[in-house]
Amino acid sequence: MAKGLIPSSLFSVKQLSDKIRLQEISPVDLIEICLDRIKKFNPILDAFITVIEEEDIYKQAQIAEKEIKQGNYCGPLHGIPFSIKDIFYAKNVRCTAGSKILSDYIPEFDATVVNKMKAAGAILIGTNNLNEFASGITGINPFYGSSKNPWNMSRISGGSSGGSAVAVATGMTPISLGSDTGGSIRVPASLCGVVGLKSTYGRISRHGIVPLAPSLDHVGCITRSAWDAATVLECIAGWDPLDQTSVRKKVPVYTDIIEKEPSAEKICARVPKSYFFDYLHPEVENLFYDFMETGLTNAIVYYDDVYLHNIDKYYKCWRDIRLAEAAEIHSKWMKTRAEDYSGEVRNMLIEGTKVTAVEYLHAMNITKDIKNDFLSIFDNNNKKKTDIIIVPTTIIPAPGFDEETVSIDDNVFETRRALLQNTIIFNSTGLPSVSIPIGLTKDSMPVGVQIIGPPLKEDVILSVAYNYECVNNTFNKFIPPLLCS
């Protein structure tokens, strides 16, 4: 181990890439740090399902180190370790999807995004734990262990990209690629105190990723900072002929955009009170308004002038689409291997078969209306300009493993429903959203906020997030106590 290389508070792509470029540290050193942390923390946190053979990882690191020394530096991801949620294909690396059914499946090719990361010089170190077939929001998995929140191991990590959030929060890896169908990137990012970016629908290819509900599935990343998310997005975004849903739009240099001096023109944000604020844990509410009052110095916020239609249909429309599409995808295995699913997922798939074609089409049509409702907020023809929408990521901090329900203002919610409350609608609408940590509760659990923008405006939401991080030095404030022990 290289002496005194990188304290845990500096484990970000931005800082690491600068040191690698200047040859102050080497990719081999970084791999050693990541593997040491995996050996130390993974046995108690269950963040990884598969860690690639050390010999193979070190070989890739040595190649990167040699290239950099020869002056062939590829960019900020060169020599940087990364992991993937265990539904992304990586050639010759087991992809279980957190399931018993795919426990021995070895893909023969890389997912498009994995291939792009490798081409940028990043080094794949393993696959992260998740809910079975990404079909959950808790991080609980009956087959591979449940990922635990590094801030308090009696609390859930959130999911389904729970292992990804835990791995990044503890420095086992600085980057993890994840998927998000109802909040699966943003919820664990919020509960674990890291940054989670869900891109615009179609902005990032889904080729080579095990699907859950194709109309709702999004790809993104979990990182320690907004800058890190921006550089990953630069790498993995873009049109892919192998994914019919990917969009043909030029990919901006996001890192250049977010590092520019803030414009003199104020960024205008809206905070829709209805639905997103109907039920909030008191500490989440307090931290949110502290953020609005002190964190967004360059924003004008309108609290009461956003009227949303169909809010009573948000959850049912998302649920009908999610369950019906998942049931169709799994129909063959449900006929031949139903006993190999966990009871929870099997019951969900059975529920999906009960969604009628009429109900599914109705949900799709209502979802179009809901999307248009949100797009009208961003419409430049409105009298009041709107650049972003801001809402809490989750209405509660991370609950305990044994909490099947939560209570807010004498209202009892199923934990799953509470965690999904504020995220699902941005899967239905396909809008880009980033969750950033904004504070800690009295018992030191992270709370996040979502910044949402118009389609393909990831540069705007990342700029706001980056500016907030820089002004408030939040990067050094969200280090789990586990790392300091």
Buried (B, 14 or more C-beta within 10 A) or exposed (E): EEEEBBEBBBBBBBBBBEBBBEEEBBBBBBBBBBBEBBEBBBEEBBBBBBBBEEEBBBEBBBBBBEBBEEEEBBBBBBBBBBBBBBBBBBBEBBBBBBBBBBBEEEBEEBBBBBBBBBEBBBBBBBBBBBBBBBBBBBBBBBBBBBBBBBBBBEBBBBBBBBBBBBBBBBBBBBBBBBBBBBBBBBBBBBBBBBBBBBBBBBBBBBBBBBBBBBBBBBBBBBBBBBBBBBBBBBBBBBBBEEBEBBBEBEBBEBBEBBBEEBEEEBBBBBBBBEBBBEBBBEBBBBBBEEBBEEBBEBBBBEEEEBEBEBBEBBBEBBBBBBBBBBBBBBEEBBEEEEEBBBEBBBEBBBBBBEBEEEBBEBBBEBBEEBBEBBEEBBEEEEEEBBBBBBBBBBBBBBBEBEBEEBEBEEEEBEBBBBBBBBBBBBBBBBBBBBBBBBBBBEEEBBBBBBBBBBBBBBBBBBBBBBBBBBBBEBBEBBBBEBBEE
